[in-house]
């Protein structure tokens, strides 16, 4: 459930915007979101040696 706040100065977004996008635009948006998520996720590199700290 998504609640909408009524602010008269802000236009209301279309409820089903995603469905109006063409396939190429959807793929581009998903790829960009994936890049942003990867950048935000912490990177843990394996060093080859494990310590039992």
Backbone bond lengths (Angstrom), bond angles and torsions (degrees), N, CA, C in turn:
res aa  C-N    CA-C-N  psi(-1)  N-CA   C-N-CA  omega(-1)  CA-C   N-CA-C  phi
1 X - - - 1.448 - - 1.526 108.57 -
2 X 1.284 115.84 131.95 1.452 120.96 179.70 1.518 108.47 -120.36
3 X 1.314 115.50 126.32 1.461 120.72 179.17 1.521 109.31 -93.73
4 X 1.301 115.86 142.39 1.465 121.54 177.46 1.523 108.80 -112.93
5 X 1.309 115.51 127.07 1.456 120.36 174.93 1.518 108.01 -89.29
6 X 1.285 116.71 136.42 1.463 120.77 -179.07 1.525 110.72 -91.26
7 X 1.319 114.74 102.41 1.452 122.01 173.25 1.520 106.04 -114.26
8 X 1.316 118.34 112.14 1.467 120.66 -174.21 1.525 113.94 -61.00
9 X 1.317 118.85 -26.52 1.460 120.61 -177.23 1.532 112.70 -83.64
10 X 1.324 117.49 -9.47 1.458 121.62 -179.07 1.530 109.02 -108.78
11 X 1.338 117.06 124.84 1.468 118.06 178.66 1.527 110.64 -66.21
12 X 1.316 116.71 146.38 1.459 121.19 -179.94 1.518 109.77 -80.80
13 X 1.333 116.46 132.33 1.470 118.44 178.63 1.525 110.40 -72.09
14 X 1.287 114.56 155.38 1.456 120.10 176.85 1.529 107.81 -69.64
15 X 1.319 117.74 133.29 1.460 121.75 -175.34 1.522 113.42 -61.96
16 X 1.296 117.21 -33.59 1.459 120.44 -176.31 1.532 110.72 -121.91
17 X 1.302 116.21 53.37 1.459 121.75 -177.71 1.530 111.67 -60.25
18 X 1.327 117.17 -42.40 1.464 121.60 -177.26 1.528 111.48 -56.14
19 X 1.321 116.30 -39.49 1.461 120.37 -177.74 1.533 112.69 -68.18
20 X 1.314 117.42 -18.52 1.460 121.11 -179.36 1.531 112.57 -91.16
21 X 1.329 116.86 -6.47 1.464 119.90 179.11 1.517 110.46 -83.28
22 X 1.332 116.70 145.10 1.455 119.86 176.90 1.533 109.18 -76.78
23 X 1.320 116.24 165.33 1.467 122.26 -174.45 1.529 112.42 -59.02
24 X 1.317 118.05 -40.87 1.471 121.28 -179.39 1.533 110.79 -64.11
25 X 1.318 117.49 -41.10 1.459 121.21 178.91 1.519 110.72 -66.98
26 X 1.324 116.89 -39.77 1.476 120.35 177.15 1.524 110.69 -61.36
27 X 1.337 116.44 -45.84 1.474 119.92 -179.62 1.532 111.25 -62.67
28 X 1.319 116.41 -40.40 1.464 120.55 178.15 1.523 110.96 -63.62
29 X 1.319 116.81 -43.28 1.471 121.00 179.39 1.527 111.05 -63.77
30 X 1.324 116.99 -43.03 1.463 120.63 179.57 1.524 110.90 -64.86
31 X 1.320 117.01 -41.82 1.463 121.06 178.74 1.529 110.83 -62.68
32 X 1.316 116.44 -42.69 1.471 119.88 179.51 1.528 110.99 -66.02
33 X 1.319 117.32 -41.85 1.465 120.47 177.19 1.528 110.82 -62.24
34 X 1.330 117.25 -40.15 1.464 120.88 178.14 1.527 110.32 -61.57
35 X 1.342 117.03 -42.70 1.473 120.41 177.80 1.524 111.19 -61.73
36 X 1.326 117.01 -42.71 1.467 120.57 179.96 1.526 111.45 -65.26
37 X 1.319 116.54 -40.06 1.466 120.10 178.17 1.518 110.38 -64.85
38 X 1.333 117.11 -42.14 1.468 120.10 179.07 1.527 111.34 -63.38
39 X 1.329 116.98 -37.06 1.465 120.82 178.86 1.520 111.06 -69.31
40 X 1.323 117.22 -32.63 1.459 121.07 -177.83 1.522 112.48 -81.19
41 X 1.318 117.03 -24.74 1.466 121.42 -178.13 1.523 109.74 -74.82
42 X 1.324 116.88 139.26 1.467 118.72 177.34 1.519 110.61 -68.97
43 X 1.318 115.05 141.07 1.456 120.87 -179.03 1.516 108.31 -96.39
44 X 1.328 115.93 126.90 1.465 120.93 175.94 1.511 107.70 -117.64
45 X 1.309 115.68 110.96 1.453 120.70 -179.24 1.515 109.43 -94.08
46 X 1.311 114.95 139.92 1.460 119.12 176.32 1.518 107.99 -86.44
47 X 1.322 115.66 133.74 1.461 120.40 -178.40 1.514 111.89 -95.49
48 X 1.311 118.01 -8.16 1.451 120.58 -178.89 1.509 112.53 96.47
49 X 1.332 116.58 -24.85 1.466 119.90 176.87 1.507 108.70 -114.20
50 X 1.306 114.90 140.98 1.465 119.52 -179.82 1.522 108.97 -111.74
51 X 1.311 115.02 138.17 1.459 119.23 177.23 1.517 108.81 -113.98
52 X 1.304 116.35 148.29 1.463 121.42 179.62 1.512 110.53 -102.64
53 X 1.316 117.29 55.90 1.480 121.55 -178.63 1.486 111.87 -74.16
